[in-house]
Amino acid sequence: MTNQPTQKEIEEAKGRIRKIALKNLKAGNLMNLASAFLVNESGQYGEAGDSAVEEFKYFPSFNSNLKAQNLESEKEYNIFENAIRNSRQSNKRYSGNISEYGIMQDCAEIMQNSLNQIKISDLYSELMGGSKKVKGELKDVYLGELRPQISQEEFIKLPENKQKGIQASQELYKTLVTAYQTYLTDKAVSESLGERKSSTLKNLEKILTE
């Protein structure tokens, strides 16, 4: 019979994974591709926003050494190499067929999985730049804890008050993740349009000025 981990060991493990998750969420190139995926999927920013993100966020990130850190093994890996290996047919060398959309989607999934391993206060202050104090009952709650793993069969057996508590928790999770994704895509589009504006001016200056 294996020994069950103590509460202290569980909290320490969660803390280690949290640090890795935050590292992923602060990795510029990784998040640029995740942002590009979300911008394109949303369809809310039009051709100008989508094309600006492609030019100033997407392609520069693809030209880089794109890496992430595995949340379980804690090992850093190359996202391009990982995508190639996973796409191979029966693990046959050089049989892979990867798509740029697939790599963007991988980055978006890394972002989502990492979000589940950080605290609400991390999301607000470290990722979104919030400066106010997070409510005491929320600041140390992990995002993933707001979405408990429970089957529909188990859910309907719960008392009504517990069902409502779980539903409210899931609604808060959805609100937080949606707010962060909107913040991320708005930021990516705004920065990209700003870079395009600056690039256009520089190109004109080359033509018009001495």
Phi and psi in degrees as a GROMACS rama.xvg file:
@    title "Ramachandran Plot"
@    xaxis  label "Phi"
@    yaxis  label "Psi"
@TYPE xy
-80.0056  147.511  THR-2
-75.6499  135.046  ASN-3
-76.1034  140.632  GLN-4
-64.5828  145.38  PRO-5
-75.3545  165.278  THR-6
-60.1293  -36.9907  GLN-7
-63.2772  -42.7972  LYS-8
-65.3505  -38.7395  GLU-9
-62.9792  -45.7636  ILE-10
-65.3923  -37.481  GLU-11
-65.4457  -40.8943  GLU-12
-64.4434  -42.8568  ALA-13
-61.8895  -37.9856  LYS-14
-65.3944  -40.0971  GLY-15
-65.0965  -44.7776  ARG-16
-65.2695  -37.7257  ILE-17
-58.7161  -43.2496  ARG-18
-62.3284  -41.7263  LYS-19
-65.4907  -43.6383  ILE-20
-60.0791  -43.2472  ALA-21
-64.8954  -36.6712  LEU-22
-61.7862  -43.501  LYS-23
-61.6857  -44.2615  ASN-24
-71.7087  -13.2755  LEU-25
-105.721  3.18265  LYS-26
-78.6594  109.141  ALA-27
-53.4212  -51.6113  GLY-28
-66.7113  -41.5109  ASN-29
-59.4452  -47.715  LEU-30
-72.451  -28.0355  MET-31
-61.9491  -43.0788  ASN-32
-70.7524  -37.2864  LEU-33
-62.5928  -41.596  ALA-34
-64.0108  -43.6642  SER-35
-60.2405  -40.3633  ALA-36
-62.0576  -46.9667  PHE-37
-67.0499  -39.0027  LEU-38
-61.5029  -47.8867  VAL-39
-65.007  -41.9748  ASN-40
-67.1031  -35.3542  GLU-41
-69.987  -35.3761  SER-42
66.5366  15.5276  GLY-43
-93.9377  -9.06203  GLN-44
-107.954  1.02075  TYR-45
70.2443  178.519  GLY-46
-65.0291  -37.1731  GLU-47
-62.8607  -47.698  ALA-48
-67.9339  -44.9054  GLY-49
-62.6415  -44.8074  ASP-50
-70.4009  -33.6745  SER-51
-66.7967  -42.2211  ALA-52
-64.0701  -40.384  VAL-53
-59.1684  -44.8421  GLU-54
-72.4883  -41.7601  GLU-55
-106.425  -12.36  PHE-56
-117.302  -48.1024  LYS-57
-69.0154  -62.4568  TYR-58
-61.6621  -42.974  PHE-59
-59.3447  -33.2133  PRO-60
-74.2194  -35.4836  SER-61
-67.9149  -26.9112  PHE-62
-82.9507  2.97312  ASN-63
-105.9  175.15  SER-64
-84.1067  89.5779  ASN-65
-82.2409  115.232  LEU-66
-130.631  156.379  LYS-67
-140.513  171.811  ALA-68
-120.381  128.528  GLN-69
-66.5422  129.88  ASN-70
-69.5105  -27.1864  LEU-71
-91.8396  -51.6809  GLU-72
-82.5886  -16.5743  SER-73
69.4063  9.03178  GLU-74
-87.5742  140.448  LYS-75
-80.6736  141.966  GLU-76
-142.1  157.339  TYR-77
-85.9901  122.862  ASN-78
-65.7758  -37.9277  ILE-79
-61.7465  -50.3719  PHE-80
-61.2279  -41.5895  GLU-81
-62.714  -41.3507  ASN-82
-65.1366  -40.4699  ALA-83
-63.0433  -48.6383  ILE-84
-61.764  -41.1677  ARG-85
-70.1699  -21.7881  ASN-86
-90.0763  -8.2828  SER-87
-66.2051  142.583  ARG-88
-83.1103  118.42  GLN-89
51.9279  33.5084  SER-90
61.6812  22.851  ASN-91
-79.7734  130.797  LYS-92
-57.2373  135.847  ARG-93
63.8627  20.1655  TYR-94
-99.0097  1.53918  SER-95
-72.7694  157.674  GLY-96
-145.637  94.0883  ASN-97
-100.059  156.54  ILE-98
-120.094  150.908  SER-99
-64.1557  -35.9145  GLU-100
-62.5664  -39.3385  TYR-101
-63.3196  -39.4805  GLY-102
-68.2061  -40.6118  ILE-103
-59.7362  -41.955  MET-104
-64.9218  -39.2484  GLN-105
-58.7442  -43.2419  ASP-106
-64.3474  -40.0365  CYS-107
-64.8041  -36.6658  ALA-108
-69.6027  -38.3039  GLU-109
-61.2762  -42.4269  ILE-110
-59.7204  -47.3679  MET-111
-64.3574  -45.2849  GLN-112
-63.5638  -36.8088  ASN-113
-69.5447  -38.1695  SER-114
-57.8492  -37.3897  LEU-115
-66.6107  -16.8316  ASN-116
-103.027  6.66023  GLN-117
-112.467  166.728  ILE-118
-85.2518  157.571  LYS-119
-57.0129  -40.1768  ILE-120
-64.8156  -31.7832  SER-121
-64.4172  -45.5913  ASP-122
-58.5509  -47.9818  LEU-123
-69.7474  -49.1022  TYR-124
-89.7343  -49.4298  SER-125
-79.1031  -35.6164  GLU-126
-96.0128  -32.1909  LEU-127
-110.134  -1.78825  MET-128
75.3085  19.5149  GLY-129
-68.3321  143.31  GLY-130
-114.973  -7.2225  SER-131
-84.7549  166.769  LYS-132
-82.5989  128.234  LYS-133
-75.7652  142.229  VAL-134
-51.8096  138.764  LYS-135
-53.9127  -39.1238  GLY-136
-76.5717  -8.29865  GLU-137
-111.941  -26.6773  LEU-138
-60.4566  -32.8292  LYS-139
-101.551  8.89277  ASP-140
-82.5533  131.996  VAL-141
-80.2442  142.507  TYR-142
-56.9775  -42.4652  LEU-143
-61.6868  -23.6375  GLY-144
-73.7965  -16.3638  GLU-145
-77.0389  -12.0598  LEU-146
-124.95  75.2855  ARG-147
-61.6838  143.888  PRO-148
-81.7458  97.824  GLN-149
-140.826  135.361  ILE-150
-76.2214  160.498  SER-151
-62.3288  -34.9481  GLN-152
-63.6632  -42.0528  GLU-153
-70.7737  -37.854  GLU-154
-60.747  -45.7712  PHE-155
-70.1118  -14.3185  ILE-156
-83.6378  -14.5092  LYS-157
-74.1721  154.183  LEU-158
-61.3465  155.793  PRO-159
-58.6802  -38.63  GLU-160
-65.2627  -34.8046  ASN-161
-73.4503  -35.6964  LYS-162
-60.9072  -44.3396  GLN-163
-65.1179  -36.3351  LYS-164
-64.1575  -42.6454  GLY-165
-66.8505  -41.5539  ILE-166
-63.5279  -40.8373  GLN-167
-65.6612  -39.1601  ALA-168
-64.5691  -43.5408  SER-169
-66.1305  -35.2186  GLN-170
-67.2213  -39.4941  GLU-171
-63.7435  -41.4964  LEU-172
-57.4712  -49.6765  TYR-173
-60.374  -42.1884  LYS-174
-62.3403  -45.3176  THR-175
-66.118  -45.8477  LEU-176
-65.9964  -42.5391  VAL-177
-63.6165  -41.7464  THR-178
-61.7416  -43.0872  ALA-179
-65.7106  -43.3208  TYR-180
-63.4855  -38.8138  GLN-181
-65.4944  -43.1969  THR-182
-58.9967  -44.5635  TYR-183
-65.0965  -46.3518  LEU-184
-71.1039  -40.6478  THR-185
-59.147  -42.6905  ASP-186
-64.2923  -45.2924  LYS-187
-62.3487  -43.9856  ALA-188
-68.1505  -44.0621  VAL-189
-60.6534  -47.4951  SER-190
-64.2689  -40.3237  GLU-191
-67.1082  -42.3107  SER-192
-64.9544  -36.1368  LEU-193
-64.6942  -40.9308  GLY-194
-66.6314  -37.0331  GLU-195
-65.2541  -42.1608  ARG-196
-60.264  -44.9395  LYS-197
-65.2748  -39.9183  SER-198
-65.8282  -40.0012  SER-199
-62.9613  -42.2349  THR-200
-64.0336  -43.1281  LEU-201
-63.1518  -39.216  LYS-202
-65.3614  -38.2152  ASN-203
-66.5165  -40.0682  LEU-204
-62.1123  -34.0946  GLU-205
-64.1713  -33.5241  LYS-206
-82.7386  -39.6079  ILE-207
-98.0332  -22.461  LEU-208
-109.941  160.625  THR-209
